[in-house]
Amino acid sequence: MTLLKFLSIVSPGLTKKIHLKMGEKFTMTQNPKFKYEDWGPTFFSMAFIKTVASVNWCSLGLEAFEGHAAPDTALFTLDGQKTSIHRFLKGNRPLDFSDVADFLVVYLAEAHATDAWAFANNVDISVHKNLEERLAAAQTLVKEDPLCPVVVDEMTNITASKYGALPERLYVIQSGKVIYQGGIGPWGYSPEEVRKVLEKIK
């Protein structure tokens, strides 16, 4: 990291090439909302390092593994009612495959909060200080019409921790068991893998 910081001073062009290559892996270069100038300069900043450390720390609580029971963590509906992961399970169906699957989005801690590791040209959401702020931030996601229920993690980030889900991760749960655990996003985020798993269930 120190080398890249040094390179950014000595050779900004080379640093940009390295960032763009990394951006391909992290899918940043595929997101039409962001230009390199929005995210590239933030790589290896102190805010970036703190965020990566926080994500790694949170992942130490991982309890959701493929082939094992899915942790039933507490969540909140958007109207502030307490619920849990397992309340969304329907028999043998896991959580566009309406005959075999129901989808659920769990809104976690904000990945790119404006007062943490922020990208330019992004939504203006600060680090959540309480549940009300997290619920309000989740409404921004709902405006994007995710076509499935959205629930919110507790302020202790218990779901993010037990599912190793910061900043994002895909799971398929069937009969209370994890049958698919995706890689940590955005670099390990693969909707295509989820589609293959659901096609096998069909």
C-alpha positions as a printed NumPy array, in Angstrom:
array([[  0.   ,   0.   ,   0.   ],
       [  2.823,   2.381,   0.814],
       [  4.324,   1.591,  -2.59 ],
       [  1.082,   2.566,  -4.353],
       [  0.874,   5.777,  -2.336],
       [  4.447,   6.574,  -3.368],
       [  3.627,   5.687,  -6.998],
       [  0.622,   8.027,  -6.968],
       [  3.003,  10.911,  -6.263],
       [  5.825,   9.835,  -8.598],
       [  3.747,   8.38 , -11.441],
       [  0.032,   9.219, -11.369],
       [ -0.454,   7.588, -14.799],
       [  0.935,   4.228, -13.669],
       [ -1.079,   4.433, -10.453],
       [ -4.243,   5.   , -12.486],
       [ -3.463,   1.927, -14.638],
       [ -2.997,  -0.185, -11.488],
       [ -6.221,   1.162,  -9.963],
       [ -8.152,   0.482, -13.179],
       [ -6.838,  -3.091, -13.249],
       [ -7.937,  -3.506,  -9.625],
       [-11.224,  -1.801, -10.528],
       [-11.891,  -4.56 , -13.079],
       [-11.516,  -7.163, -10.339],
       [-13.768,  -5.17 ,  -7.991],
       [-16.228,  -4.469, -10.873],
       [-15.868,  -0.71 , -10.348],
       [-15.   ,  -0.185, -14.003],
       [-18.294,  -1.846, -15.   ],
       [-20.486,   0.529, -12.997],
       [-21.709,   3.269, -15.349],
       [-22.542,   5.542, -12.373],
       [-18.89 ,   6.03 , -11.46 ],
       [-15.92 ,   7.342, -13.369],
       [-12.377,   6.546, -12.277],
       [-12.11 ,  10.04 , -10.792],
       [-15.008,   9.195,  -8.432],
       [-13.366,   6.174,  -6.812],
       [ -9.736,   5.747,  -7.948],
       [ -8.149,   8.442,  -5.775],
       [ -9.805,   6.929,  -2.675],
       [ -7.929,   3.623,  -2.982],
       [ -5.328,   3.235,  -0.243],
       [ -6.437,   6.396,   1.538],
       [ -6.644,   6.253,   5.339],
       [-10.454,   5.96 ,   5.049],
       [ -9.992,   2.984,   2.681],
       [ -7.59 ,   1.276,   5.113],
       [ -9.964,   1.822,   8.064],
       [-12.89 ,   0.419,   6.071],
       [-10.953,  -2.672,   4.985],
       [ -9.819,  -3.26 ,   8.577],
       [-13.403,  -2.882,   9.818],
       [-14.728,  -5.324,   7.2  ],
       [-12.052,  -7.878,   8.096],
       [-12.779,  -7.47 ,  11.813],
       [-16.506,  -7.968,  11.222],
       [-15.836, -11.125,   9.182],
       [-14.199, -12.791,  12.189],
       [-17.711, -13.572,  13.451],
       [-18.602, -15.614,  10.336],
       [-20.897, -18.541,  11.22 ],
       [-22.722, -19.129,   7.907],
       [-21.038, -21.885,   5.918],
       [-22.209, -23.873,   2.921],
       [-23.837, -27.138,   4.022],
       [-24.455, -25.912,   7.581],
       [-27.359, -24.293,   9.409],
       [-28.018, -20.67 ,   8.501],
       [-27.745, -18.378,  11.544],
       [-31.119, -16.89 ,  12.474],
       [-30.021, -13.338,  13.175],
       [-32.253, -10.48 ,  14.283],
       [-33.31 ,  -7.9  ,  11.695],
       [-35.735,  -5.002,  11.474],
       [-38.425,  -4.353,   8.898],
       [-38.491,  -0.864,   7.407],
       [-41.234,   0.143,   9.836],
       [-38.939,  -0.771,  12.75 ],
       [-40.516,  -4.118,  13.699],
       [-38.103,  -6.797,  14.898],
       [-37.918,  -9.93 ,  12.755],
       [-35.272, -12.497,  11.754],
       [-33.772, -14.262,   8.743],
       [-35.664, -17.523,   9.329],
       [-39.038, -15.758,   9.347],
       [-38.532, -15.196,   5.625],
       [-37.937, -18.877,   4.836],
       [-40.856, -20.702,   3.221],
       [-40.676, -24.474,   3.553],
       [-38.078, -25.924,   1.191],
       [-37.849, -22.75 ,  -0.881],
       [-34.667, -20.719,  -0.578],
       [-34.692, -17.027,   0.102],
       [-36.997, -13.929, -11.387],
       [-37.224, -17.657,  -9.836],
       [-40.62 , -17.056,  -8.234],
       [-41.538, -20.744,  -8.364],
       [-38.455, -21.781,  -6.332],
       [-37.074, -18.696,  -4.598],
       [-37.914, -15.62 ,  -2.578],
       [-35.331, -12.872,  -2.426],
       [-34.452, -10.737,   0.566],
       [-32.101,  -7.759,   0.818],
       [-30.507,  -7.148,   4.204],
       [-29.318,  -3.544,   4.415],
       [-26.073,  -3.46 ,   6.41 ],
       [-23.678,  -0.743,   7.517],
       [-23.162,   1.765,   4.689],
       [-20.146,   0.689,   2.616],
       [-19.253,   4.162,   1.337],
       [-20.528,   6.554,   3.975],
       [-19.771,  10.216,   3.299],
       [-17.94 ,  10.508,   6.627],
       [-15.862,   7.361,   6.02 ],
       [-14.586,   5.823,   2.731],
       [-16.698,   7.897,   0.348],
       [-16.82 ,   7.944,  -3.435],
       [-17.58 ,  11.14 ,  -5.314],
       [-20.862,  11.238,  -7.243],
       [-22.533,   8.852,  -4.76 ],
       [-25.486,   8.991,  -2.372],
       [-25.032,  11.165,   0.706],
       [-25.338,   8.733,   3.63 ],
       [-23.275,   9.094,   6.807],
       [-22.2  ,   6.26 ,   9.107],
       [-25.385,   5.194,  10.914],
       [-25.341,   6.238,  14.569],
       [-28.658,   4.599,  15.475],
       [-31.357,   2.337,  14.062],
       [-33.492,   5.257,  12.895],
       [-30.631,   6.509,  10.688],
       [-30.093,   3.018,   9.27 ],
       [-33.815,   2.631,   8.536],
       [-33.856,   6.037,   6.817],
       [-30.79 ,   5.112,   4.747],
       [-32.453,   1.855,   3.681],
       [-35.261,   3.931,   2.173],
       [-32.72 ,   5.218,  -0.368],
       [-32.233,   1.611,  -1.485],
       [-35.993,   1.019,  -1.623],
       [-36.316,   3.96 ,  -4.051],
       [-34.197,   1.901,  -6.489],
       [-37.072,  -0.663,  -6.517],
       [-35.186,  -3.872,  -5.594],
       [-38.301,  -6.045,  -6.348],
       [-38.013,  -7.905,  -3.037],
       [-38.375,  -7.171,   0.669],
       [-35.682,  -5.044,   2.296],
       [-34.842,  -5.491,   5.977],
       [-32.178,  -3.857,   8.123],
       [-29.372,  -5.325,  10.233],
       [-29.183,  -4.458,  13.929],
       [-26.771,  -1.705,  14.964],
       [-24.494,  -4.405,  16.41 ],
       [-24.079,  -5.605,  12.779],
       [-24.83 ,  -9.154,  13.931],
       [-26.105, -10.314,  10.538],
       [-23.146,  -8.76 ,   8.706],
       [-20.84 , -10.494,  11.174],
       [-22.406, -13.974,  11.223],
       [-22.784, -13.998,   7.449],
       [-19.426, -12.299,   6.761],
       [-21.446,  -9.984,   4.563],
       [-19.673,  -6.621,   4.65 ],
       [-19.711,  -4.889,   2.258],
       [-22.002,  -7.353,   0.42 ],
       [-22.463, -11.081,  -0.077],
       [-24.965, -13.409,  -1.733],
       [-26.43 , -16.491,  -0.042],
       [-29.005, -19.133,  -0.92 ],
       [-30.71 , -20.663,   2.112],
       [-32.982, -23.698,   1.815],
       [-34.728, -25.459,   4.712],
       [-32.678, -23.399,   7.149],
       [-29.388, -24.529,   5.606],
       [-26.884, -22.53 ,   3.566],
       [-26.709, -24.171,   0.135],
       [-24.714, -21.374,  -1.492],
       [-22.276, -18.88 ,  -0.012],
       [-20.882, -16.35 ,  -2.452],
       [-17.606, -14.556,  -2.099],
       [-17.36 , -11.215,  -0.339],
       [-18.415,  -8.445,  -2.685],
       [-17.874,  -6.625,  -4.761],
       [-14.983,  -8.778,  -6.05 ],
       [-16.61 , -12.11 ,  -5.096],
       [-20.165, -11.035,  -5.928],
       [-21.571, -13.33 ,  -8.621],
       [-25.297, -13.281,  -9.448],
       [-24.494, -15.78 , -12.239],
       [-23.466, -18.372,  -9.615],
       [-26.737, -17.808,  -7.74 ],
       [-28.663, -18.287, -10.989],
       [-26.908, -21.649, -11.558],
       [-27.774, -22.809,  -8.026],
       [-31.424, -21.809,  -8.48 ],
       [-31.591, -23.484, -11.9  ],
       [-30.484, -26.766, -10.259],
       [-33.312, -26.435,  -7.719],
       [-35.914, -25.873, -10.475]])
